[in-house]
Each structure stands twice: as C-alpha cells, then as structure tokens.
Amino acid sequence: MKRRKLIALLLTSAMVIGAVTACDNPVVDTAPSESSATSESQTITTETTEVTIDLEGYKELSVADVSDEGDDKIMIYGYNSEFIGLAEKYAGVTSSDYDFIEVTDSDEYQTKLDAVLSDGNGAPDIFTCDAAYARKYLASDDTIAINDLGIDYAECTEMFDYTLRFASDEDNVIKGLAWKAYPGAVFYERSLAEQYLGTSDPDQLASSFATWDNVLRSARTVDEASEGSVKLIAGTSEIFDAYLTDRSNGWIMDGTLNFDPNIVGLFDFAKQLYSDELTFYDERWTEGWTDRMSDKTVVSYWGSYDFAKYQLALNPGEGTSVNPTSGDWGVTTAPVSYFSGGSWVMASKYCDQKATSADIIRAVCINEDNLKDMVNRGEFVNSEKLITQAAADDKFAYEWLGGQNPYPVLLNSAMHADASLIVENEDDYNNAFKAAVGAYCEEAFETVEEAETAFRDQLVEEGLIDH
C-alpha cells in the first residue's frame, strides 16, 4: 500500500450562527441555533496542520476471500445496543438475521465474553467493546485481523490513526474498527470563564489550559477570584485521561514496569490541586460531579464530544431534559491531544459468518454515505475527511455550545492523539495508578516513592506484573 499523506486544513473561519434549512440540520439535541439573526459572529482560529498517516506502519495480512459457513444467524455481542441499532439502520439486518446478546455491566460482560471465547460455545461472530477493556481482546488470540474478514487496509485510510493503533496487536496487525472517534478537549462554561478568567472566547481562553503550569495557575485564579465558591475543575480525576497521555513511554518496557517521568509528575500536580483546595474533590461520574454541571460552580469539564453532548447539553441524569446551563458552554484545547473513551467492533476467532460480519462492519464503520448521515445526526465519526468538512461548515455551530462549531478543536485533538503506548490491560494499570495518586493526595504516603511502591504491589497482587 502506498504511503498516504493527509493534510487537514483547519481554516480560520467566521462561524456565523445562521439559520439553515431543516433538511441540513443535525438532530435536534445538537442542532445549530435557529435564532442566529441576532447572534454575533464568532471567529475560531486554528492552525493549518499536516499529519502523516503511514499505513505501511501496520502489518497487512493477505486479504481473505470470505463467505458464510451455513445458514445460521450471525451472533453479535454488545455492551450496549448502539452498534446493533446502526447495523439495522445501515446494513439492513433484522432480528431474523442475527442473535444479539447485550450485557451492560462491564465486569459481567467481560466474564461472559471470557467464558464463551474459552471454548467457542455460544461465542459471538462479532462483538463490541468499550475503550476500557477493548485492548484486552484486540491484543489477544481471541480476535482475528480485519484482513481475515476480507477488509483491506485501503478501506481504512480515512480513519483517525489513533483508532487503528489502539486496535492493533503487538505485530501491528489491525484487528478492530471504530465508527466514532472520541478525542478529548476542555469544555468550559462561558459565563464563568468570562467572570473569573477574563474571557469566554475559545482562542483566547486556550492559553489558560495550554500547559499544566497554566492549568494550575488558572485553578488558583478562579479559586481566589471566587473566594473558593467556584473551581476550575470539580476534582483531580478530571484531568487524568489527558495527563496520562502526556508521557513518552508506556507502563511496560522490555517486560518490566516503567515509571515515565512525565506521569510521575502527576503525583505532585494532583497533590497541589488537592492540598490547596483548588477542586471540590468530586470524582468523575459521581453525583456531586454531575450536579455541578448545572449549578455554575465549575468552570471546565474535560472529555469527548459524546461526553459533552450527553452530559453538558442534555444531562442524562434527568432523562433527556436539557441541562439548564446548555448554551453556556464552549470548547477549547487541552494541554495535550488525547482521547477519552470509545467503542470498537471486532470478530472473534470463532466467527463463521465472515461475509455477513464484513458487510455489517463496512456499513457501520467504513461506508462514507452512512458516516455522513451520522455526522448530520451530530456524531463525531471516525473519518478525517468528513470531520474536516464539518469543521468548516457553519451548520455545525451548535446552540448548546453557544453557537460554536466544536469540530475544529476536536479534529486537531483526534489527529494528534496517540494510542501507541496503550498496553493490553491499560485500564487496570490506570485505575491502580489513579488510586495511588489519590492516596498520596490524602497523605496515606509520605513520599512519591512510597506511592509508587504501593502501586507496584497492587499490580503484583492483581497478577499484572511478576515483581
């Protein structure tokens, strides 16, 4: 396969919040503002970015000529119903064509998968996994290469590179595909940013989050200016996904546990936030963390577009009701490009419906018309081409983001996010590390070295390392 150079031009543009025809609008919950006649023009400045994606860096196997074995229904497993819904919509399959098993609890789901993949009894042909544990299966012998489904790498050249790196095994063979991307950014409440950081403009505000030192200074500024009633972030776990990305080496090097200097710095960074009372000590996904999205006490939340759309815009704790702060949010860049979450679909080694599996995966993850429809429905799809187009399109100036188009910021993050350091049990390492950082902040350990030792001991206890 020839080397492909992707040049994404994120043009400086005037994002005028204009009325558009109904047929061009994304879905209602993320639709552009219809009251644009009285809205001010908003300029989003981004740099021209050149990123090279070398698919020759992946090992491509012989692309199989596939067929289905027998007339059995295809078996699909999922941790939620999103993928099967997309398969019905875009691949045209119905309940008479498939059996679907859904297990929403992540621990139960993995237990179920481990059991059926151990002997093949009831094993899925294809299944989806959340980013938290997808690597466990993508890196194992329980899944097969996309080439074994007849899918050529040439079909995947528009996908964000980090999604392919994440889905590759140790030999750089791609084994799964994602239909959406989850680049991370900083979503901020405009009125609070204006009041305590002096601006609500995303370009100007970017400097407040440009480096980790700037983040710490901004946290102090907000705390002092509000006399402690408002914080920059709700808790230290808010920045973990981004901070964990800011390293040069992964958890394992040459078979042994590695403490990257950048990641070790999180101990003292989090300790400063904690000791100086620069957060509300709210952990992500807790009730307090969610409540502060609507009470104007936290300036920023960090995460993916999907996170922001469903948490900051709709506030799912109240069903589909609109968050009272919807429309007061904006998005700007984080100190590093990172991704937060995601879903991948893969085929098990027991897949005997390879032709149908490939058809479904192509329909959901590759077909440009289908992905374009998803974009128009407000999804951040796994296509650099389509997201680059959306980044320059005024119709994606969302009302819940105060008329801002989030795609320029998120596109830049997606194009530079790196998944090359992710290890097979990444989430287990990360969770153990977060626990060690939290204990250090609470002074359970006197030194960083003691916290590191406790972290290592926890990994040994969990069987992730030998010593």
Buried (B, 14 or more C-beta within 10 A) or exposed (E): EEEEEBEBEBEEBEBBBBEBEEEEBBEEBBBBBEEBEEBEEBEBBBEEBEBEBEBEEBBBBEBBEBEBEEEEBBBBBBBBEBBBEBBBBBBEBEEEBBBBBBBEEBEEBBEBBEEBBEEEEBBBBBBBBBBBBBBBBBBBEBBBBBBBBBBEBEBBBBBBBBBBBBBBBEEBBBBBBBBBBBBBBBBBBBBBBBBBBEBBBBBBBBBBBBEBEBBBEBBBBBBEBBEEEBBBBBBBBBBBBBBBBBBEEBBBEEEEBBBBEBBBBBBBBBBBBBEEEBBBBBBBEEEEBBBBBBEBBBBBBBBBBBBBBBBBBBBEEEEEEBBEBBBBBBBBBBBBBBBBBBBBBBBBEBBBBBBBBBBBBBBBBBBEEBBBBBBBBBBBBBBBBBBBBBBBBBBBBBBBBBBBBBBBBBBBBBBBBBBEBBBBBBBBBBBBBBBBBBBBBEEEBEEBEBBBEBBBEBBEEEEBBEE
